[in-house]
Amino acid sequence: MLVPAPAKSSLKGERRSKARGQSVEFADYRNYVVGDDFRYLDWNLYGRLDRLFLKLYEEERELPVTIFLMPASR
């Protein structure tokens, strides 16, 4: 079994993903584009730079695991 990226912790939800989505883990900023959701605007950054930026978050995904058990032959 190959895993593309090692888990940073043994706790659930600690597998890192390159995809962006909704989570509590901040990932990056990007420029605001008309039609983006205002809930993700960083108003503190807007106050400092007078430009609109969206907060991006890491997407959490579960890593599927398959375990194969074979009887021991005697």
C-alpha positions, 0 to 999 in steps of 0.5 A: 500500500502506498501513501502519498504523504506521511501523516503528521500525527496519529490523531484523526484529521491530521492527514494533510491535503493539497486540496482547499476546502472548509476546515479550521486549519488555515492554509493561505490567502487569495485575492477576492473575486466577484461572487466569492463568499463574504464569510471567508473575507479577512477583514483585518487584512482589509483594514491594513491593506485596503484590499480584499483577500479570502482565507483558504483552509485545508480540506480534511479527508479521511484516508481509506484503509483496506486490510486483507486477512489470510488464513495461515496454511499448515 
